[in-house]
Amino acid sequence: MENQGRALNITLLQSPFAPKHLAGFTRLSGDVFGADASEEWLASLAWRLESMPDVTVFIAERDGAPVGFKAGYATALRRYYSWLGGVVPSARRQGIARALMREQHRWITASRFNHVECHVEQKNRAMIEANLKAGFVVAGFFLKDNKPYAIMQKEMPADPADYAGSREKIASRLVMFMPCFT
Ligand SMILES: CC(C)(COP(=O)(O)OP(=O)(O)OC[C@H]1O[C@@H](n2cnc3c(N)ncnc32)[C@H](O)[C@@H]1OP(=O)(O)O)[C@@H](O)C(=O)NCCC(=O)NCCS
């Protein structure tokens, strides 16, 4: 059930980030990615928050506790990279990733950007499906650490109808771009 009827607060943090926000971001990333998050990787996250242009971090909170986030930054004057995000395991499948994406896309649309890109490991069906439903297309693939990643892109402004994408719509995109995924 969407958010289980409980209020979800989404707040936007922007650089410069206070030390408590950097620490909170690292902690929440650890909660979201669990065993997939090495200490080295977690320690590297703050660098992008402090170094990249136009960084945004949308944080979702329920009952005062962080349950998810979505972070991104600019890669060119009009291109935005949706870098990292996720939802803590206990709060998944309640529409939180969708709500975070909607807020991020609203911000992108209201800013100077006309394109958003996201890189997703090909086996991450949940994130690929969430992106396809939000109107992204698979524009290509690349290897990172020997793992295949999909390059997913979306032209902005977003069409509000995208966020209610049907399974038929995303299935047609998968067949076109990802024959090995279906
Ligand atoms: C991917 C992730 C962010 C989805 O978060 P979520 O809050 O559970 O997603 P939502 O409830 O908003 O779902 C939105 C859509 O995503 C898709 N989706 C979400 N979880 C899915 C799953 N387990 N399997 C297939 N599709 C899934 C569905 O299409 C869903 O739409 P629907 O509810 O109409 O079916 C979450 O699973 C997660 O944090 N995973 C670990 C971290 C990660 O992989 N981050 C992305 C890489 S940077």
The ligand as an ORCA input file, in Angstrom:
! r2SCAN-3c Opt
* xyz 0 1
  C      15.022      0.223     -6.280
  C      14.379      0.812     -5.036
  C      14.952      2.213     -4.830
  C      12.864      0.911     -5.232
  O      12.319      1.586     -4.109
  P      10.797      1.431     -3.649
  O      10.473      2.554     -2.739
  O      10.593      0.060     -3.136
  O      10.036      1.586     -5.047
  P       8.520      2.054     -5.238
  O       7.670      1.395     -4.204
  O       8.447      3.530     -5.346
  O       8.163      1.379     -6.625
  C       8.143      2.111     -7.856
  C       8.179      1.109     -8.976
  O       9.450      0.454     -8.996
  C       9.292     -0.906     -9.419
  N       9.756     -1.809     -8.358
  C      10.058     -1.478     -7.081
  N      10.509     -2.567     -6.435
  C      10.494     -3.587     -7.314
  C      10.867     -4.950     -7.247
  N      11.327     -5.488     -6.114
  N      10.760     -5.698     -8.376
  C      10.296     -5.176     -9.528
  N       9.912     -3.868     -9.651
  C      10.013     -3.099     -8.555
  C       7.805     -1.112     -9.678
  O       7.588     -0.874    -11.046
  C       7.189     -0.017     -8.834
  O       5.950      0.383     -9.349
  P       4.592     -0.343     -8.808
  O       4.564     -0.091     -7.339
  O       3.530      0.369     -9.560
  O       4.737     -1.802     -9.149
  C      14.649     -0.088     -3.799
  O      14.354     -1.427     -4.144
  C      16.078     -0.020     -3.278
  O      16.405      0.841     -2.466
  N      16.953     -0.937     -3.707
  C      18.339     -0.999     -3.194
  C      19.131      0.223     -3.581
  C      19.213      0.401     -5.077
  O      19.247     -0.563     -5.846
  N      19.270      1.667     -5.512
  C      19.329      1.990     -6.935
  C      20.727      1.987     -7.443
  S      21.474      3.573     -7.261
*
